[in-house]
């Protein structure tokens, strides 16, 4: 039976009157790489900081490797390696000095200190730059150093917040490969808003939007559930403006796609008959209509725009952007 390494329940965080997290919950199992996906401002970074023991929740519980983060924070944090979006590197240190310092701070025993540093450098591809100053390294190597500091003390759980932001395509590929490999030794929670990142690195994904978990499944499970959501591709000879399509009852989102439009219906709605009727009435000259598969991008759009549509029907209120 899989061992649960991260378990959060009814996690809520308020910033004044703004609810950044609204009673969210999910689990990460041992050896799993789980994607934590959401648009900017959805609540990803707030969740990460609470899981890492940096920020206190307003309500709810956080368990890491069976330890309660609220009741036993020191022991729980010892089980975690955390890479924030901006890696905490010290420019005047070499890579080896930096990792040795961080390992000592995390109470790696002296007898194991050197071996722990060497293992982290080898794991993250840093051996060739071990004695170079961090300030002289490329952003990709600095990011590797940031990941190395997150694993140098041998944590059971690794939390990575937007680990490939600002990297070039070659560096992104290398970091994604490293994340996949880390899943063999650690339980990894990867926060990102980059859809290909999830596809290429994760076993499972939780989607957060506006402080709420709107999906939690394997990628295959999400795609299978999306198959019944009724999204379709439509092409006209004389296409209307997208604003007109968006106004059709039952349409949640309209996206330009390969010479036509992908229409994502609102939950429980079928706008197709109305679209066909309007096509005939307004001379749009319908040329192509077909269902589309549930790609990760389409699933993401469906989940997040569905929540935004629900918000739009509520009484408008001032909202602070939180991440």
C-alpha angles and dihedrals in degrees: 000000000000116000116233111230100173123031123169123178131189090343111184130175126184127196100195105301093342117099106214093175123027112201095302125177140179142141136230119204129215113281093011127130106211123188118220102202132186145123121273110288094022095121102265098127093043089054092048093051092051091048090050091052094245097111128038119229122234090223139352137052137278122198121187117186088339094309124118109237092205099045098035107022099158095054092041093050090052087065092055136079113195131195111187120203090265107047113233098235127158109223097204093058129080117238091256093048091047095051092043090053093048093046090052091049088054090053099247102172115256092242090058099035100094093043091049091052093047091048093050092049092048092046091052099040095249103125093101092055098036094120099040123104113257091231089063095053128098119253090256093057091044088054090050089052088052091054091045091056088052093057104030093098093050099249121188092220126046120193117196121188113201093325097180101046111132096010126128120246095264092049091047091054091050094048092048090052089050091051091052090051093049089060089071093062104025142030105251129202110192119194115201145138091206109104099202088054090063093046093051101041114023138084094194139009139212116198119209125191129173091350096308133102106240098175138014117177147101116288089251091051092051092049093049092050090047091056089075097047094090102233112164143182118235132183130189132190089222103027121198124233112278090241089065091051092049089056093058109111111256097023112125100176140001120205128183108240131174100323095325142042136281109218117204111195124219114254111286093006134114111198094170099097091050092048092051091048093050091047090059096040095050100036096244089149103224110224107166137020126169140147117256130217122250103261117182091252092053091047090050092049092047093051097044099040090047089059092045090052089053090051091050091060092054126083107281115249137177109272129196116213111239130174 
